[in-house]
Every structure is written in C-alpha cells, then in structure tokens.
C-alpha cells in the first residue's frame, strides 16, 4: 500500500522470558489461557522489524503482555525501553503495569522517563483490577498529566468464545471513558462494538477522545465493519492495530480491499490517525 502505515498494536516478548514460558504460565492464569491457544505465537522485536520492513510499515507501537505480577511487567518494560531506544524511531513503546499493585506509579514514572509513550494493552479481567475503581482513576490522571494514551482491552460480549475473551465490554468501556473526559483512551478490537453506540448522541459526547484499533478484526467481523465505523462518525479515531504476531498484515489488506472505504479513509485508518495520536511536539517528521 502506498500510504503512511503505522501499526498501533504489536505484542513482543523478551527472549529471556520466551525461554521460561512454562514457568510464567504456571503463575499467570490469563496469560496461560492466551498462550494455550493454537494461534498463539510469541516474537521478539527483531521479528517485528522484519515483518514491518516486508510490508513497508513505517512505525509500530510495541508492548508486552500485561501480567498480574508487577515484576514480570517491569521485566517486559525494561526490554521494550531498550529496543525502542535502539530502533531509530521505528518502534514506539507502551508500558504494561498492574494498577492494582502498590508500586505501579513508580513504574509509570520510570517508563515515561525512559521514553515510553503510552500504557497498554492492559487486561482488566486478566490482571484482576477494577476498570472503574480508584487505582484506574489514578492511572488515568498520570496518563493525562504525561499526555500519553491509555490502551485497555475490551471485547465483544457475544459470538464465539476464544482464549483471552473476557466479560469486560462496551458498557464498562463507555463508563470508563465517561469518567475520564479528554483522556486519550485506545480500545482495541473496535472497543468490543462500542463505536456502534456513537449513533447515540449522548454516548458520542463521552467518546470524543476514544480511539478504536482494528486488532483481530479479520477474526471477528466481516469487511463491512469499517464502512459502519465510517458511517457512525468514528473513522477519524480508527487505528490500524494488527495484534501481530496473532495476525499479519496481509489479512488486513485483504479485508480493507473489500471494505468499501475510500482511499482517503484508508489512509486515515492506516496511519494518519495514529500520527495525530502519537506524534509529539518536537518530533522529527514521520
Ligand atoms: Zn486485546
């Protein structure tokens, strides 16, 4: 595709953790469930860079798998800090943390100081924290102050079940956004269908700074979903997120070709929207 391509949703795994997956699975039930899926694959940043190069993706947001254990989160973040700093701008790092743990604030400040540019993807149910509780309000405040987006996993509440599917969906996602107006929130997987409710004017007002990514959409929806997002007025806040290595780029290009979206809308979705969300003042041109 001959447009600016920015992928906002890629999971990486530090090579050292890759070597002790069994040990980690024994302590982290939600991660273990995801890892048990036949589709599960774990990659280091090198494989990500190769996949990006092959498809001319300019930049990508990478993060680990958010764990219950804050020590594991820290280990992942250290790796993400290191490899993003060495990537010459190709990789943008988000941090994972568990807001239910006492020391999450220190980890947040540390990661921001080391150049990470967002938080996520957090798993409220998997990490056992309350999306609508006071710890998340505190985290929302930190993100607002540091001017970084907060990415929280939510998923559709019907359809087939799969590893990683939780009971956190559009209702909780809307309530969280309503509690934190102006905060840039990214809801992966099209917000579990939350965008549809932007047809309700009073709900749309609460979702003005909510962004939706397309992670796993080829598994979940037919290609017309992009056109629906355009019709409800959400196309300017749609982000290309692949959930790589779960899915590669070809599946997304194939779906976009059938989506009925105009080239300008495809350009917005594939990179221009992400540029607006992620590019900071003083950054060199992307
Ligand atoms: Zn997710």
Boltz pocket constraint, residues with backbone or C-beta under 6 A from the ligand:
constraints:
  - pocket:
      binder: B
      contacts: [[A, 121], [A, 153], [A, 154], [A, 188], [A, 189], [A, 215]]
      max_distance: 6.0
